[in-house]
Amino acid sequence: MRGIEPDGYLAMTMDEVITFYVALDFSCKFFVSGAGDAYREHFITTQLGNEEDFEEVRTSYLQQATFIMKDLEANYAIVHERFKRSMEKLATYEVE
């Protein structure tokens, strides 16, 4: 990343935008999967907060991430297409 531009936007290369998009997508999937459920249990048992606190954090994160991802898709249509192609390649990847 090159830093903050004079207009207040963060300057990123296309690879950085795609990496950021993938990280957001992955973390959203984490929160709504079994891994997110396991993290909820950890959150509560380690007394980081209660169920209500966790739901507030998760909901807030998912809303913000969704907003950012939609903005990226709208402004960088290529991001969404490259991401879909990458996921298709991963889906067909075979471990030897």
Summary of the structure (lengths in Angstrom):
residues: 96
radius of gyration: 16.6
end to end distance: 35.7
largest distance: 49.4
contacts: 217
relative contact order: 0.12
helix: 73%
strand: 4%
